Amino acid sequence: MDNYQDFNVQLQELNKDNLYDAPKDELNEYTDFEIGFKRFCFDNNRNVLIEIGDEKIILHLYHDILNALEDRWHEQITKLAIGNKVNITFGRDLDLTFHPIEDKDEVICEYTFLGTGKYKYCNFYLSQVVKIMNCFVNEVFEMAIQQGYITAEDFAEFTSVNKNNET
């Protein structure tokens, strides 16, 4: 069955509309990494295009994508890569559930527009979805590190990377 569609996630232009208040930590409840990453997403709020087959969905880095990243999107990618069903929610707008097909480079994606009852299905190459999501997540965190909002060490701890393997 060669009925696969395209999947993509990419950063777009800066979102000049200030739709949100800047993140604050008045109660000192966040780690330096958490508040730094929130500030990065706020200061660099961009539209994020998610293409699911013919569907083009625009989300925002600050809150939609931030929420998914804080919910450990990177761990979901790892689980998906080894064949587990995963669910990723983007803010209050979009919910993706990926159902890998055993012994195939195929995944069925059920996507739901939250609050509307509208949902659809698409088939993708599993390897393509994993690669694209990994590249996107890494790009966002790398930008935050390069701009000094978070440290590489805190990122490594957040993603549970063994710091002893770094040279």
Phi and psi in radians as a Rosetta constraint file:
Dihedral C 1 N 2 CA 2 C 2 CIRCULARHARMONIC -1.838 0.35
Dihedral N 2 CA 2 C 2 N 3 CIRCULARHARMONIC 1.019 0.35
Dihedral C 2 N 3 CA 3 C 3 CIRCULARHARMONIC -1.875 0.35
Dihedral N 3 CA 3 C 3 N 4 CIRCULARHARMONIC 0.500 0.35
Dihedral C 3 N 4 CA 4 C 4 CIRCULARHARMONIC -1.395 0.35
Dihedral N 4 CA 4 C 4 N 5 CIRCULARHARMONIC 2.513 0.35
Dihedral C 4 N 5 CA 5 C 5 CIRCULARHARMONIC -1.964 0.35
Dihedral N 5 CA 5 C 5 N 6 CIRCULARHARMONIC 3.047 0.35
Dihedral C 5 N 6 CA 6 C 6 CIRCULARHARMONIC -1.553 0.35
Dihedral N 6 CA 6 C 6 N 7 CIRCULARHARMONIC 2.568 0.35
Dihedral C 6 N 7 CA 7 C 7 CIRCULARHARMONIC -2.290 0.35
Dihedral N 7 CA 7 C 7 N 8 CIRCULARHARMONIC 2.373 0.35
Dihedral C 7 N 8 CA 8 C 8 CIRCULARHARMONIC -2.698 0.35
Dihedral N 8 CA 8 C 8 N 9 CIRCULARHARMONIC 2.604 0.35
Dihedral C 8 N 9 CA 9 C 9 CIRCULARHARMONIC -2.395 0.35
Dihedral N 9 CA 9 C 9 N 10 CIRCULARHARMONIC 2.174 0.35
Dihedral C 9 N 10 CA 10 C 10 CIRCULARHARMONIC -2.606 0.35
Dihedral N 10 CA 10 C 10 N 11 CIRCULARHARMONIC 2.560 0.35
Dihedral C 10 N 11 CA 11 C 11 CIRCULARHARMONIC -1.227 0.35
Dihedral N 11 CA 11 C 11 N 12 CIRCULARHARMONIC 2.487 0.35
Dihedral C 11 N 12 CA 12 C 12 CIRCULARHARMONIC -2.038 0.35
Dihedral N 12 CA 12 C 12 N 13 CIRCULARHARMONIC -2.737 0.35
Dihedral C 12 N 13 CA 13 C 13 CIRCULARHARMONIC -1.192 0.35
Dihedral N 13 CA 13 C 13 N 14 CIRCULARHARMONIC 2.768 0.35
Dihedral C 13 N 14 CA 14 C 14 CIRCULARHARMONIC -1.041 0.35
Dihedral N 14 CA 14 C 14 N 15 CIRCULARHARMONIC 2.469 0.35
Dihedral C 14 N 15 CA 15 C 15 CIRCULARHARMONIC -1.585 0.35
Dihedral N 15 CA 15 C 15 N 16 CIRCULARHARMONIC 1.864 0.35
Dihedral C 15 N 16 CA 16 C 16 CIRCULARHARMONIC -1.347 0.35
Dihedral N 16 CA 16 C 16 N 17 CIRCULARHARMONIC -0.296 0.35
Dihedral C 16 N 17 CA 17 C 17 CIRCULARHARMONIC -1.325 0.35
Dihedral N 17 CA 17 C 17 N 18 CIRCULARHARMONIC 2.141 0.35
Dihedral C 17 N 18 CA 18 C 18 CIRCULARHARMONIC -1.512 0.35
Dihedral N 18 CA 18 C 18 N 19 CIRCULARHARMONIC 1.508 0.35
Dihedral C 18 N 19 CA 19 C 19 CIRCULARHARMONIC -1.468 0.35
Dihedral N 19 CA 19 C 19 N 20 CIRCULARHARMONIC -0.240 0.35
Dihedral C 19 N 20 CA 20 C 20 CIRCULARHARMONIC -2.267 0.35
Dihedral N 20 CA 20 C 20 N 21 CIRCULARHARMONIC 2.817 0.35
Dihedral C 20 N 21 CA 21 C 21 CIRCULARHARMONIC -1.449 0.35
Dihedral N 21 CA 21 C 21 N 22 CIRCULARHARMONIC 2.601 0.35
Dihedral C 21 N 22 CA 22 C 22 CIRCULARHARMONIC -1.069 0.35
Dihedral N 22 CA 22 C 22 N 23 CIRCULARHARMONIC 2.516 0.35
Dihedral C 22 N 23 CA 23 C 23 CIRCULARHARMONIC -1.172 0.35
Dihedral N 23 CA 23 C 23 N 24 CIRCULARHARMONIC 2.426 0.35
Dihedral C 23 N 24 CA 24 C 24 CIRCULARHARMONIC -2.249 0.35
Dihedral N 24 CA 24 C 24 N 25 CIRCULARHARMONIC 2.755 0.35
Dihedral C 24 N 25 CA 25 C 25 CIRCULARHARMONIC -2.344 0.35
Dihedral N 25 CA 25 C 25 N 26 CIRCULARHARMONIC 1.004 0.35
Dihedral C 25 N 26 CA 26 C 26 CIRCULARHARMONIC -1.092 0.35
Dihedral N 26 CA 26 C 26 N 27 CIRCULARHARMONIC -0.489 0.35
Dihedral C 26 N 27 CA 27 C 27 CIRCULARHARMONIC -1.644 0.35
Dihedral N 27 CA 27 C 27 N 28 CIRCULARHARMONIC 0.041 0.35
Dihedral C 27 N 28 CA 28 C 28 CIRCULARHARMONIC 0.936 0.35
Dihedral N 28 CA 28 C 28 N 29 CIRCULARHARMONIC 0.821 0.35
Dihedral C 28 N 29 CA 29 C 29 CIRCULARHARMONIC -1.735 0.35
Dihedral N 29 CA 29 C 29 N 30 CIRCULARHARMONIC -0.144 0.35
Dihedral C 29 N 30 CA 30 C 30 CIRCULARHARMONIC -1.824 0.35
Dihedral N 30 CA 30 C 30 N 31 CIRCULARHARMONIC 2.616 0.35
Dihedral C 30 N 31 CA 31 C 31 CIRCULARHARMONIC -1.261 0.35
Dihedral N 31 CA 31 C 31 N 32 CIRCULARHARMONIC 2.903 0.35
Dihedral C 31 N 32 CA 32 C 32 CIRCULARHARMONIC -1.011 0.35
Dihedral N 32 CA 32 C 32 N 33 CIRCULARHARMONIC -0.684 0.35
Dihedral C 32 N 33 CA 33 C 33 CIRCULARHARMONIC -1.094 0.35
Dihedral N 33 CA 33 C 33 N 34 CIRCULARHARMONIC -0.835 0.35
Dihedral C 33 N 34 CA 34 C 34 CIRCULARHARMONIC -1.086 0.35
Dihedral N 34 CA 34 C 34 N 35 CIRCULARHARMONIC -0.841 0.35
Dihedral C 34 N 35 CA 35 C 35 CIRCULARHARMONIC -1.259 0.35
Dihedral N 35 CA 35 C 35 N 36 CIRCULARHARMONIC -0.611 0.35
Dihedral C 35 N 36 CA 36 C 36 CIRCULARHARMONIC -1.094 0.35
Dihedral N 36 CA 36 C 36 N 37 CIRCULARHARMONIC -0.733 0.35
Dihedral C 36 N 37 CA 37 C 37 CIRCULARHARMONIC -1.226 0.35
Dihedral N 37 CA 37 C 37 N 38 CIRCULARHARMONIC -0.680 0.35
Dihedral C 37 N 38 CA 38 C 38 CIRCULARHARMONIC -1.050 0.35
Dihedral N 38 CA 38 C 38 N 39 CIRCULARHARMONIC -0.781 0.35
Dihedral C 38 N 39 CA 39 C 39 CIRCULARHARMONIC -1.126 0.35
Dihedral N 39 CA 39 C 39 N 40 CIRCULARHARMONIC -0.684 0.35
Dihedral C 39 N 40 CA 40 C 40 CIRCULARHARMONIC -1.023 0.35
Dihedral N 40 CA 40 C 40 N 41 CIRCULARHARMONIC -0.865 0.35
Dihedral C 40 N 41 CA 41 C 41 CIRCULARHARMONIC -1.098 0.35
Dihedral N 41 CA 41 C 41 N 42 CIRCULARHARMONIC -0.659 0.35
Dihedral C 41 N 42 CA 42 C 42 CIRCULARHARMONIC -1.176 0.35
Dihedral N 42 CA 42 C 42 N 43 CIRCULARHARMONIC -0.875 0.35
Dihedral C 42 N 43 CA 43 C 43 CIRCULARHARMONIC -1.178 0.35
Dihedral N 43 CA 43 C 43 N 44 CIRCULARHARMONIC -0.458 0.35
Dihedral C 43 N 44 CA 44 C 44 CIRCULARHARMONIC -1.982 0.35
Dihedral N 44 CA 44 C 44 N 45 CIRCULARHARMONIC 0.498 0.35
Dihedral C 44 N 45 CA 45 C 45 CIRCULARHARMONIC -0.999 0.35
Dihedral N 45 CA 45 C 45 N 46 CIRCULARHARMONIC 2.086 0.35
Dihedral C 45 N 46 CA 46 C 46 CIRCULARHARMONIC -2.196 0.35
Dihedral N 46 CA 46 C 46 N 47 CIRCULARHARMONIC 2.755 0.35
Dihedral C 46 N 47 CA 47 C 47 CIRCULARHARMONIC -1.249 0.35
Dihedral N 47 CA 47 C 47 N 48 CIRCULARHARMONIC 2.541 0.35
Dihedral C 47 N 48 CA 48 C 48 CIRCULARHARMONIC -2.181 0.35
Dihedral N 48 CA 48 C 48 N 49 CIRCULARHARMONIC 2.153 0.35
Dihedral C 48 N 49 CA 49 C 49 CIRCULARHARMONIC -1.632 0.35
Dihedral N 49 CA 49 C 49 N 50 CIRCULARHARMONIC 2.172 0.35
Dihedral C 49 N 50 CA 50 C 50 CIRCULARHARMONIC -1.981 0.35
Dihedral N 50 CA 50 C 50 N 51 CIRCULARHARMONIC 2.105 0.35
Dihedral C 50 N 51 CA 51 C 51 CIRCULARHARMONIC -1.854 0.35
Dihedral N 51 CA 51 C 51 N 52 CIRCULARHARMONIC 2.135 0.35
Dihedral C 51 N 52 CA 52 C 52 CIRCULARHARMONIC -2.185 0.35
Dihedral N 52 CA 52 C 52 N 53 CIRCULARHARMONIC 1.707 0.35
Dihedral C 52 N 53 CA 53 C 53 CIRCULARHARMONIC 1.078 0.35
Dihedral N 53 CA 53 C 53 N 54 CIRCULARHARMONIC -2.188 0.35
Dihedral C 53 N 54 CA 54 C 54 CIRCULARHARMONIC -1.461 0.35
Dihedral N 54 CA 54 C 54 N 55 CIRCULARHARMONIC -0.165 0.35
Dihedral C 54 N 55 CA 55 C 55 CIRCULARHARMONIC -1.457 0.35
Dihedral N 55 CA 55 C 55 N 56 CIRCULARHARMONIC 2.313 0.35
Dihedral C 55 N 56 CA 56 C 56 CIRCULARHARMONIC -2.067 0.35
Dihedral N 56 CA 56 C 56 N 57 CIRCULARHARMONIC 2.060 0.35
Dihedral C 56 N 57 CA 57 C 57 CIRCULARHARMONIC -2.078 0.35
Dihedral N 57 CA 57 C 57 N 58 CIRCULARHARMONIC 2.222 0.35
Dihedral C 57 N 58 CA 58 C 58 CIRCULARHARMONIC -1.791 0.35
Dihedral N 58 CA 58 C 58 N 59 CIRCULARHARMONIC 2.137 0.35
Dihedral C 58 N 59 CA 59 C 59 CIRCULARHARMONIC -2.082 0.35
Dihedral N 59 CA 59 C 59 N 60 CIRCULARHARMONIC 3.122 0.35
Dihedral C 59 N 60 CA 60 C 60 CIRCULARHARMONIC -2.021 0.35
Dihedral N 60 CA 60 C 60 N 61 CIRCULARHARMONIC 2.489 0.35
Dihedral C 60 N 61 CA 61 C 61 CIRCULARHARMONIC -1.026 0.35
Dihedral N 61 CA 61 C 61 N 62 CIRCULARHARMONIC -0.782 0.35
Dihedral C 61 N 62 CA 62 C 62 CIRCULARHARMONIC -1.801 0.35
Dihedral N 62 CA 62 C 62 N 63 CIRCULARHARMONIC 1.934 0.35
Dihedral C 62 N 63 CA 63 C 63 CIRCULARHARMONIC -2.249 0.35
Dihedral N 63 CA 63 C 63 N 64 CIRCULARHARMONIC -0.721 0.35
Dihedral C 63 N 64 CA 64 C 64 CIRCULARHARMONIC -0.985 0.35
Dihedral N 64 CA 64 C 64 N 65 CIRCULARHARMONIC -0.971 0.35
Dihedral C 64 N 65 CA 65 C 65 CIRCULARHARMONIC -1.286 0.35
Dihedral N 65 CA 65 C 65 N 66 CIRCULARHARMONIC -0.705 0.35
Dihedral C 65 N 66 CA 66 C 66 CIRCULARHARMONIC -0.926 0.35
Dihedral N 66 CA 66 C 66 N 67 CIRCULARHARMONIC -0.800 0.35
Dihedral C 66 N 67 CA 67 C 67 CIRCULARHARMONIC -1.037 0.35
Dihedral N 67 CA 67 C 67 N 68 CIRCULARHARMONIC -0.761 0.35
Dihedral C 67 N 68 CA 68 C 68 CIRCULARHARMONIC -1.147 0.35
Dihedral N 68 CA 68 C 68 N 69 CIRCULARHARMONIC -0.702 0.35
Dihedral C 68 N 69 CA 69 C 69 CIRCULARHARMONIC -1.166 0.35
Dihedral N 69 CA 69 C 69 N 70 CIRCULARHARMONIC -0.697 0.35
Dihedral C 69 N 70 CA 70 C 70 CIRCULARHARMONIC -1.173 0.35
Dihedral N 70 CA 70 C 70 N 71 CIRCULARHARMONIC -0.480 0.35
Dihedral C 70 N 71 CA 71 C 71 CIRCULARHARMONIC -1.469 0.35
Dihedral N 71 CA 71 C 71 N 72 CIRCULARHARMONIC 0.292 0.35
Dihedral C 71 N 72 CA 72 C 72 CIRCULARHARMONIC 1.160 0.35
Dihedral N 72 CA 72 C 72 N 73 CIRCULARHARMONIC 0.909 0.35
Dihedral C 72 N 73 CA 73 C 73 CIRCULARHARMONIC -0.919 0.35
Dihedral N 73 CA 73 C 73 N 74 CIRCULARHARMONIC -0.687 0.35
Dihedral C 73 N 74 CA 74 C 74 CIRCULARHARMONIC -1.051 0.35
Dihedral N 74 CA 74 C 74 N 75 CIRCULARHARMONIC -0.612 0.35
Dihedral C 74 N 75 CA 75 C 75 CIRCULARHARMONIC -1.220 0.35
Dihedral N 75 CA 75 C 75 N 76 CIRCULARHARMONIC -0.634 0.35
Dihedral C 75 N 76 CA 76 C 76 CIRCULARHARMONIC -1.099 0.35
Dihedral N 76 CA 76 C 76 N 77 CIRCULARHARMONIC -0.675 0.35
Dihedral C 76 N 77 CA 77 C 77 CIRCULARHARMONIC -1.078 0.35
Dihedral N 77 CA 77 C 77 N 78 CIRCULARHARMONIC -0.773 0.35
Dihedral C 77 N 78 CA 78 C 78 CIRCULARHARMONIC -1.085 0.35
Dihedral N 78 CA 78 C 78 N 79 CIRCULARHARMONIC -0.771 0.35
Dihedral C 78 N 79 CA 79 C 79 CIRCULARHARMONIC -1.086 0.35
Dihedral N 79 CA 79 C 79 N 80 CIRCULARHARMONIC -0.730 0.35
Dihedral C 79 N 80 CA 80 C 80 CIRCULARHARMONIC -1.097 0.35
Dihedral N 80 CA 80 C 80 N 81 CIRCULARHARMONIC -0.733 0.35
Dihedral C 80 N 81 CA 81 C 81 CIRCULARHARMONIC -1.046 0.35
Dihedral N 81 CA 81 C 81 N 82 CIRCULARHARMONIC -0.519 0.35
Dihedral C 81 N 82 CA 82 C 82 CIRCULARHARMONIC -1.691 0.35
Dihedral N 82 CA 82 C 82 N 83 CIRCULARHARMONIC 0.182 0.35
Dihedral C 82 N 83 CA 83 C 83 CIRCULARHARMONIC 1.725 0.35
Dihedral N 83 CA 83 C 83 N 84 CIRCULARHARMONIC 0.231 0.35
Dihedral C 83 N 84 CA 84 C 84 CIRCULARHARMONIC -1.631 0.35
Dihedral N 84 CA 84 C 84 N 85 CIRCULARHARMONIC 2.554 0.35
Dihedral C 84 N 85 CA 85 C 85 CIRCULARHARMONIC -1.171 0.35
Dihedral N 85 CA 85 C 85 N 86 CIRCULARHARMONIC 2.387 0.35
Dihedral C 85 N 86 CA 86 C 86 CIRCULARHARMONIC -2.388 0.35
Dihedral N 86 CA 86 C 86 N 87 CIRCULARHARMONIC 2.778 0.35
Dihedral C 86 N 87 CA 87 C 87 CIRCULARHARMONIC -2.283 0.35
Dihedral N 87 CA 87 C 87 N 88 CIRCULARHARMONIC 2.298 0.35
Dihedral C 87 N 88 CA 88 C 88 CIRCULARHARMONIC -2.247 0.35
Dihedral N 88 CA 88 C 88 N 89 CIRCULARHARMONIC 2.201 0.35
Dihedral C 88 N 89 CA 89 C 89 CIRCULARHARMONIC -1.960 0.35
Dihedral N 89 CA 89 C 89 N 90 CIRCULARHARMONIC 2.343 0.35
Dihedral C 89 N 90 CA 90 C 90 CIRCULARHARMONIC -1.940 0.35
Dihedral N 90 CA 90 C 90 N 91 CIRCULARHARMONIC 1.753 0.35
Dihedral C 90 N 91 CA 91 C 91 CIRCULARHARMONIC 0.976 0.35
Dihedral N 91 CA 91 C 91 N 92 CIRCULARHARMONIC -2.372 0.35
Dihedral C 91 N 92 CA 92 C 92 CIRCULARHARMONIC -1.858 0.35
Dihedral N 92 CA 92 C 92 N 93 CIRCULARHARMONIC 0.242 0.35
Dihedral C 92 N 93 CA 93 C 93 CIRCULARHARMONIC -1.884 0.35
Dihedral N 93 CA 93 C 93 N 94 CIRCULARHARMONIC -0.716 0.35
Dihedral C 93 N 94 CA 94 C 94 CIRCULARHARMONIC -2.444 0.35
Dihedral N 94 CA 94 C 94 N 95 CIRCULARHARMONIC 2.401 0.35
Dihedral C 94 N 95 CA 95 C 95 CIRCULARHARMONIC -2.228 0.35
Dihedral N 95 CA 95 C 95 N 96 CIRCULARHARMONIC 2.178 0.35
Dihedral C 95 N 96 CA 96 C 96 CIRCULARHARMONIC -1.967 0.35
Dihedral N 96 CA 96 C 96 N 97 CIRCULARHARMONIC 2.276 0.35
Dihedral C 96 N 97 CA 97 C 97 CIRCULARHARMONIC -2.132 0.35
Dihedral N 97 CA 97 C 97 N 98 CIRCULARHARMONIC 2.157 0.35
Dihedral C 97 N 98 CA 98 C 98 CIRCULARHARMONIC -1.852 0.35
Dihedral N 98 CA 98 C 98 N 99 CIRCULARHARMONIC 2.218 0.35
Dihedral C 98 N 99 CA 99 C 99 CIRCULARHARMONIC -2.004 0.35
Dihedral N 99 CA 99 C 99 N 100 CIRCULARHARMONIC 1.707 0.35
Dihedral C 99 N 100 CA 100 C 100 CIRCULARHARMONIC -1.185 0.35
Dihedral N 100 CA 100 C 100 N 101 CIRCULARHARMONIC 2.537 0.35
Dihedral C 100 N 101 CA 101 C 101 CIRCULARHARMONIC -1.662 0.35
Dihedral N 101 CA 101 C 101 N 102 CIRCULARHARMONIC 2.151 0.35
Dihedral C 101 N 102 CA 102 C 102 CIRCULARHARMONIC -1.006 0.35
Dihedral N 102 CA 102 C 102 N 103 CIRCULARHARMONIC 2.365 0.35
Dihedral C 102 N 103 CA 103 C 103 CIRCULARHARMONIC 1.090 0.35
Dihedral N 103 CA 103 C 103 N 104 CIRCULARHARMONIC 0.392 0.35
Dihedral C 103 N 104 CA 104 C 104 CIRCULARHARMONIC -2.386 0.35
Dihedral N 104 CA 104 C 104 N 105 CIRCULARHARMONIC 2.712 0.35
Dihedral C 104 N 105 CA 105 C 105 CIRCULARHARMONIC -1.539 0.35
Dihedral N 105 CA 105 C 105 N 106 CIRCULARHARMONIC 1.032 0.35
Dihedral C 105 N 106 CA 106 C 106 CIRCULARHARMONIC -2.444 0.35
Dihedral N 106 CA 106 C 106 N 107 CIRCULARHARMONIC 2.502 0.35
Dihedral C 106 N 107 CA 107 C 107 CIRCULARHARMONIC -2.458 0.35
Dihedral N 107 CA 107 C 107 N 108 CIRCULARHARMONIC 2.406 0.35
Dihedral C 107 N 108 CA 108 C 108 CIRCULARHARMONIC -1.707 0.35
Dihedral N 108 CA 108 C 108 N 109 CIRCULARHARMONIC 2.233 0.35
Dihedral C 108 N 109 CA 109 C 109 CIRCULARHARMONIC -1.907 0.35
Dihedral N 109 CA 109 C 109 N 110 CIRCULARHARMONIC 2.103 0.35
Dihedral C 109 N 110 CA 110 C 110 CIRCULARHARMONIC -1.753 0.35
Dihedral N 110 CA 110 C 110 N 111 CIRCULARHARMONIC 2.126 0.35
Dihedral C 110 N 111 CA 111 C 111 CIRCULARHARMONIC -2.134 0.35
Dihedral N 111 CA 111 C 111 N 112 CIRCULARHARMONIC 2.405 0.35
Dihedral C 111 N 112 CA 112 C 112 CIRCULARHARMONIC -2.163 0.35
Dihedral N 112 CA 112 C 112 N 113 CIRCULARHARMONIC 2.297 0.35
Dihedral C 112 N 113 CA 113 C 113 CIRCULARHARMONIC -1.547 0.35
Dihedral N 113 CA 113 C 113 N 114 CIRCULARHARMONIC 1.848 0.35
Dihedral C 113 N 114 CA 114 C 114 CIRCULARHARMONIC -1.043 0.35
Dihedral N 114 CA 114 C 114 N 115 CIRCULARHARMONIC 2.424 0.35
Dihedral C 114 N 115 CA 115 C 115 CIRCULARHARMONIC 1.464 0.35
Dihedral N 115 CA 115 C 115 N 116 CIRCULARHARMONIC -0.085 0.35
Dihedral C 115 N 116 CA 116 C 116 CIRCULARHARMONIC -1.951 0.35
Dihedral N 116 CA 116 C 116 N 117 CIRCULARHARMONIC -0.375 0.35
Dihedral C 116 N 117 CA 117 C 117 CIRCULARHARMONIC 1.380 0.35
Dihedral N 117 CA 117 C 117 N 118 CIRCULARHARMONIC -0.015 0.35
Dihedral C 117 N 118 CA 118 C 118 CIRCULARHARMONIC -1.499 0.35
Dihedral N 118 CA 118 C 118 N 119 CIRCULARHARMONIC 2.200 0.35
Dihedral C 118 N 119 CA 119 C 119 CIRCULARHARMONIC -2.483 0.35
Dihedral N 119 CA 119 C 119 N 120 CIRCULARHARMONIC 2.718 0.35
Dihedral C 119 N 120 CA 120 C 120 CIRCULARHARMONIC -2.503 0.35
Dihedral N 120 CA 120 C 120 N 121 CIRCULARHARMONIC 2.933 0.35
Dihedral C 120 N 121 CA 121 C 121 CIRCULARHARMONIC -2.203 0.35
Dihedral N 121 CA 121 C 121 N 122 CIRCULARHARMONIC 2.552 0.35
Dihedral C 121 N 122 CA 122 C 122 CIRCULARHARMONIC -2.488 0.35
Dihedral N 122 CA 122 C 122 N 123 CIRCULARHARMONIC 2.678 0.35
Dihedral C 122 N 123 CA 123 C 123 CIRCULARHARMONIC -1.856 0.35
Dihedral N 123 CA 123 C 123 N 124 CIRCULARHARMONIC 2.375 0.35
Dihedral C 123 N 124 CA 124 C 124 CIRCULARHARMONIC -2.328 0.35
Dihedral N 124 CA 124 C 124 N 125 CIRCULARHARMONIC 2.854 0.35
Dihedral C 124 N 125 CA 125 C 125 CIRCULARHARMONIC -1.301 0.35
Dihedral N 125 CA 125 C 125 N 126 CIRCULARHARMONIC 2.190 0.35
Dihedral C 125 N 126 CA 126 C 126 CIRCULARHARMONIC -1.008 0.35
Dihedral N 126 CA 126 C 126 N 127 CIRCULARHARMONIC -0.806 0.35
Dihedral C 126 N 127 CA 127 C 127 CIRCULARHARMONIC -1.059 0.35
Dihedral N 127 CA 127 C 127 N 128 CIRCULARHARMONIC -0.626 0.35
Dihedral C 127 N 128 CA 128 C 128 CIRCULARHARMONIC -1.163 0.35
Dihedral N 128 CA 128 C 128 N 129 CIRCULARHARMONIC -0.807 0.35
Dihedral C 128 N 129 CA 129 C 129 CIRCULARHARMONIC -1.076 0.35
Dihedral N 129 CA 129 C 129 N 130 CIRCULARHARMONIC -0.807 0.35
Dihedral C 129 N 130 CA 130 C 130 CIRCULARHARMONIC -1.097 0.35
Dihedral N 130 CA 130 C 130 N 131 CIRCULARHARMONIC -0.789 0.35
Dihedral C 130 N 131 CA 131 C 131 CIRCULARHARMONIC -1.104 0.35
Dihedral N 131 CA 131 C 131 N 132 CIRCULARHARMONIC -0.805 0.35
Dihedral C 131 N 132 CA 132 C 132 CIRCULARHARMONIC -1.139 0.35
Dihedral N 132 CA 132 C 132 N 133 CIRCULARHARMONIC -0.777 0.35
Dihedral C 132 N 133 CA 133 C 133 CIRCULARHARMONIC -1.150 0.35
Dihedral N 133 CA 133 C 133 N 134 CIRCULARHARMONIC -0.735 0.35
Dihedral C 133 N 134 CA 134 C 134 CIRCULARHARMONIC -1.044 0.35
Dihedral N 134 CA 134 C 134 N 135 CIRCULARHARMONIC -0.823 0.35
Dihedral C 134 N 135 CA 135 C 135 CIRCULARHARMONIC -1.048 0.35
Dihedral N 135 CA 135 C 135 N 136 CIRCULARHARMONIC -0.761 0.35
Dihedral C 135 N 136 CA 136 C 136 CIRCULARHARMONIC -1.120 0.35
Dihedral N 136 CA 136 C 136 N 137 CIRCULARHARMONIC -0.880 0.35
Dihedral C 136 N 137 CA 137 C 137 CIRCULARHARMONIC -1.044 0.35
Dihedral N 137 CA 137 C 137 N 138 CIRCULARHARMONIC -0.787 0.35
Dihedral C 137 N 138 CA 138 C 138 CIRCULARHARMONIC -1.117 0.35
Dihedral N 138 CA 138 C 138 N 139 CIRCULARHARMONIC -0.669 0.35
Dihedral C 138 N 139 CA 139 C 139 CIRCULARHARMONIC -1.068 0.35
Dihedral N 139 CA 139 C 139 N 140 CIRCULARHARMONIC -0.781 0.35
Dihedral C 139 N 140 CA 140 C 140 CIRCULARHARMONIC -1.122 0.35
Dihedral N 140 CA 140 C 140 N 141 CIRCULARHARMONIC -0.840 0.35
Dihedral C 140 N 141 CA 141 C 141 CIRCULARHARMONIC -1.154 0.35
Dihedral N 141 CA 141 C 141 N 142 CIRCULARHARMONIC -0.657 0.35
Dihedral C 141 N 142 CA 142 C 142 CIRCULARHARMONIC -1.096 0.35
Dihedral N 142 CA 142 C 142 N 143 CIRCULARHARMONIC -0.701 0.35
Dihedral C 142 N 143 CA 143 C 143 CIRCULARHARMONIC -1.078 0.35
Dihedral N 143 CA 143 C 143 N 144 CIRCULARHARMONIC -0.745 0.35
Dihedral C 143 N 144 CA 144 C 144 CIRCULARHARMONIC -1.119 0.35
Dihedral N 144 CA 144 C 144 N 145 CIRCULARHARMONIC -0.656 0.35
Dihedral C 144 N 145 CA 145 C 145 CIRCULARHARMONIC -1.198 0.35
Dihedral N 145 CA 145 C 145 N 146 CIRCULARHARMONIC -0.839 0.35
Dihedral C 145 N 146 CA 146 C 146 CIRCULARHARMONIC -1.071 0.35
Dihedral N 146 CA 146 C 146 N 147 CIRCULARHARMONIC -0.593 0.35
Dihedral C 146 N 147 CA 147 C 147 CIRCULARHARMONIC -1.511 0.35
Dihedral N 147 CA 147 C 147 N 148 CIRCULARHARMONIC 0.004 0.35
Dihedral C 147 N 148 CA 148 C 148 CIRCULARHARMONIC 1.428 0.35
Dihedral N 148 CA 148 C 148 N 149 CIRCULARHARMONIC 0.240 0.35
Dihedral C 148 N 149 CA 149 C 149 CIRCULARHARMONIC -1.359 0.35
Dihedral N 149 CA 149 C 149 N 150 CIRCULARHARMONIC -0.569 0.35
Dihedral C 149 N 150 CA 150 C 150 CIRCULARHARMONIC -2.376 0.35
Dihedral N 150 CA 150 C 150 N 151 CIRCULARHARMONIC 2.839 0.35
Dihedral C 150 N 151 CA 151 C 151 CIRCULARHARMONIC -1.770 0.35
Dihedral N 151 CA 151 C 151 N 152 CIRCULARHARMONIC 2.746 0.35
Dihedral C 151 N 152 CA 152 C 152 CIRCULARHARMONIC -1.085 0.35
Dihedral N 152 CA 152 C 152 N 153 CIRCULARHARMONIC -0.609 0.35
Dihedral C 152 N 153 CA 153 C 153 CIRCULARHARMONIC -1.157 0.35
Dihedral N 153 CA 153 C 153 N 154 CIRCULARHARMONIC -0.782 0.35
Dihedral C 153 N 154 CA 154 C 154 CIRCULARHARMONIC -1.139 0.35
Dihedral N 154 CA 154 C 154 N 155 CIRCULARHARMONIC -0.650 0.35
Dihedral C 154 N 155 CA 155 C 155 CIRCULARHARMONIC -1.098 0.35
Dihedral N 155 CA 155 C 155 N 156 CIRCULARHARMONIC -0.787 0.35
Dihedral C 155 N 156 CA 156 C 156 CIRCULARHARMONIC -1.049 0.35
Dihedral N 156 CA 156 C 156 N 157 CIRCULARHARMONIC -0.715 0.35
Dihedral C 156 N 157 CA 157 C 157 CIRCULARHARMONIC -1.148 0.35
Dihedral N 157 CA 157 C 157 N 158 CIRCULARHARMONIC -0.744 0.35
Dihedral C 157 N 158 CA 158 C 158 CIRCULARHARMONIC -1.064 0.35
Dihedral N 158 CA 158 C 158 N 159 CIRCULARHARMONIC -0.691 0.35
Dihedral C 158 N 159 CA 159 C 159 CIRCULARHARMONIC -1.598 0.35
Dihedral N 159 CA 159 C 159 N 160 CIRCULARHARMONIC 0.132 0.35
Dihedral C 159 N 160 CA 160 C 160 CIRCULARHARMONIC 1.059 0.35
Dihedral N 160 CA 160 C 160 N 161 CIRCULARHARMONIC 0.580 0.35
Dihedral C 160 N 161 CA 161 C 161 CIRCULARHARMONIC -1.401 0.35
Dihedral N 161 CA 161 C 161 N 162 CIRCULARHARMONIC 2.403 0.35
Dihedral C 161 N 162 CA 162 C 162 CIRCULARHARMONIC -1.279 0.35
Dihedral N 162 CA 162 C 162 N 163 CIRCULARHARMONIC 1.920 0.35
Dihedral C 162 N 163 CA 163 C 163 CIRCULARHARMONIC -1.111 0.35
Dihedral N 163 CA 163 C 163 N 164 CIRCULARHARMONIC -0.398 0.35
Dihedral C 163 N 164 CA 164 C 164 CIRCULARHARMONIC -1.214 0.35
Dihedral N 164 CA 164 C 164 N 165 CIRCULARHARMONIC -0.271 0.35
Dihedral C 164 N 165 CA 165 C 165 CIRCULARHARMONIC -1.464 0.35
Dihedral N 165 CA 165 C 165 N 166 CIRCULARHARMONIC -0.185 0.35
Dihedral C 165 N 166 CA 166 C 166 CIRCULARHARMONIC -1.345 0.35
Dihedral N 166 CA 166 C 166 N 167 CIRCULARHARMONIC 2.497 0.35
